[in-house]
């Protein structure tokens, strides 16, 4: 991922984080402990809550647009 653009890194992190949250939702009824673990793990790629990821993604896109000018 070192050669990826910052926007691609954000998108990849978002896909991983949201994937973990979806897996946690499916595991909730059958295995509560696994669900809690998956939610906790999703915080790492998202760097906090999903809203934090969205804000950071907007900042990365804005910075990318300013750097191109």
Backbone bond lengths (Angstrom), bond angles and torsions (degrees), N, CA, C in turn:
res aa  C-N    CA-C-N  psi(-1)  N-CA   C-N-CA  omega(-1)  CA-C   N-CA-C  phi
1 X - - - 1.441 - - 1.524 111.35 -
2 X 1.313 117.22 -4.06 1.452 120.17 -177.27 1.525 111.98 -66.29
3 X 1.330 117.35 -28.13 1.461 119.54 -178.30 1.526 112.50 -92.31
4 X 1.314 118.19 -1.92 1.470 121.67 179.90 1.518 111.03 -75.19
5 X 1.325 115.25 154.17 1.454 119.70 174.15 1.528 108.45 -72.78
6 X 1.335 117.04 158.00 1.467 119.61 179.41 1.530 113.51 -57.88
7 X 1.328 116.90 -34.17 1.464 119.67 179.63 1.527 110.21 -68.29
8 X 1.326 117.47 -41.75 1.459 120.61 178.11 1.524 110.76 -63.47
9 X 1.322 117.07 -39.25 1.466 120.32 177.63 1.525 110.63 -61.00
10 X 1.332 116.72 -43.00 1.459 121.17 179.57 1.525 110.78 -62.17
11 X 1.323 116.67 -43.64 1.463 121.06 -178.84 1.524 110.46 -65.45
12 X 1.328 117.16 -42.82 1.466 120.86 178.62 1.529 110.27 -62.36
13 X 1.339 116.51 -44.26 1.466 119.93 178.35 1.525 110.85 -62.72
14 X 1.318 117.14 -38.38 1.454 121.26 178.32 1.517 112.49 -65.21
15 X 1.322 116.53 -42.40 1.464 120.54 178.77 1.526 110.52 -63.09
16 X 1.321 116.81 -43.78 1.472 120.77 178.78 1.526 110.24 -63.55
17 X 1.327 117.01 -46.98 1.462 121.04 -178.42 1.515 113.00 -63.86
18 X 1.323 117.00 -45.24 1.456 120.83 179.58 1.530 110.19 -68.64
19 X 1.317 116.62 -36.03 1.467 119.92 175.78 1.520 111.92 -59.89
20 X 1.334 116.10 -41.72 1.461 120.05 177.13 1.528 111.38 -65.71
21 X 1.329 117.18 -38.61 1.464 120.06 177.82 1.528 111.64 -66.11
22 X 1.318 117.33 -39.19 1.469 120.91 177.98 1.529 110.01 -65.92
23 X 1.332 116.24 -43.23 1.463 119.59 177.41 1.531 110.83 -61.29
24 X 1.330 116.74 -38.37 1.469 120.63 177.73 1.521 110.98 -63.99
25 X 1.317 117.16 -38.73 1.463 120.57 178.91 1.524 110.96 -64.89
26 X 1.328 117.76 -40.56 1.457 120.76 178.97 1.526 111.74 -70.50
27 X 1.324 117.48 -32.13 1.464 121.23 -178.06 1.521 112.90 -83.98
28 X 1.318 118.00 -7.66 1.469 121.81 -172.45 1.521 113.47 -57.31
29 X 1.321 117.98 -48.39 1.472 120.20 -175.48 1.516 112.92 -74.53
30 X 1.318 117.62 -33.13 1.460 119.74 -175.62 1.525 113.37 -90.16
31 X 1.321 116.98 -35.80 1.465 119.57 -175.48 1.533 108.29 -144.85
32 X 1.313 115.70 90.62 1.459 121.20 -175.57 1.534 111.91 -62.28
33 X 1.331 117.61 -40.77 1.467 120.99 -178.48 1.526 111.28 -62.76
34 X 1.317 116.30 -42.07 1.465 120.30 177.10 1.517 110.59 -63.42
35 X 1.306 116.45 -39.39 1.457 121.08 178.87 1.524 111.38 -61.38
36 X 1.313 116.43 -45.67 1.469 120.42 178.34 1.530 110.68 -62.39
37 X 1.324 116.60 -41.09 1.468 120.88 178.55 1.529 110.92 -62.59
38 X 1.321 117.02 -43.28 1.465 120.41 -179.85 1.523 111.90 -65.22
39 X 1.331 116.96 -38.46 1.470 119.73 176.76 1.521 109.72 -63.83
40 X 1.332 116.67 -43.17 1.468 120.13 178.87 1.529 110.81 -62.78
41 X 1.317 116.70 -41.22 1.466 120.13 179.56 1.526 112.02 -67.42
42 X 1.321 117.17 -29.61 1.472 119.72 -179.68 1.526 111.71 -67.77
43 X 1.316 117.35 -20.91 1.468 120.03 -179.70 1.525 112.15 -68.33
44 X 1.332 118.01 -26.47 1.461 120.27 -179.19 1.527 112.86 -69.80
45 X 1.345 119.59 -54.05 1.467 116.94 178.79 1.531 113.10 -67.02
46 X 1.338 116.69 -29.48 1.466 119.41 -179.84 1.530 111.78 -83.62
47 X 1.313 117.45 -7.28 1.475 123.63 -176.74 1.523 110.64 53.51
48 X 1.302 115.60 48.11 1.457 121.44 -179.47 1.513 110.48 118.91
49 X 1.283 116.36 -144.61 1.471 120.24 -178.08 1.535 109.90 -79.15
50 X 1.331 117.32 163.64 1.463 119.87 177.76 1.527 113.40 -57.90
51 X 1.323 117.13 -33.33 1.467 119.52 178.33 1.528 110.86 -65.03
52 X 1.328 116.90 -36.95 1.468 120.65 176.91 1.525 110.40 -62.71
53 X 1.336 116.31 -39.66 1.456 120.35 179.00 1.521 110.28 -64.27
54 X 1.324 117.12 -42.11 1.467 121.04 -179.72 1.527 110.53 -62.84
55 X 1.326 116.63 -44.27 1.468 120.44 179.28 1.521 110.09 -62.61
56 X 1.331 117.37 -44.83 1.465 120.18 -179.74 1.521 111.12 -65.18
57 X 1.327 117.59 -37.18 1.463 120.56 177.54 1.522 110.72 -63.13
58 X 1.328 116.80 -42.71 1.467 120.49 176.96 1.529 111.01 -61.29
59 X 1.313 117.00 -39.75 1.465 120.50 178.71 1.525 111.28 -66.07
60 X 1.328 117.27 -40.19 1.461 120.95 179.20 1.526 110.40 -65.30
61 X 1.322 117.30 -42.97 1.466 120.87 178.76 1.524 110.10 -64.11
62 X 1.315 116.99 -43.54 1.474 121.19 178.90 1.523 110.57 -61.91
63 X 1.323 116.97 -44.92 1.465 120.65 179.53 1.524 110.27 -63.70
64 X 1.314 116.66 -39.45 1.474 121.13 178.89 1.512 111.16 -63.14
65 X 1.334 116.98 -41.17 1.461 120.55 178.76 1.524 111.13 -66.83
66 X 1.340 117.12 -38.83 1.472 119.57 179.42 1.520 111.65 -68.86
67 X 1.333 116.65 -34.73 1.466 120.02 -179.87 1.523 112.12 -69.96
68 X 1.333 117.86 -27.32 1.462 120.86 179.60 1.510 112.34 -75.08
69 X 1.347 117.96 -20.51 1.467 120.44 -178.75 1.476 112.29 -78.90
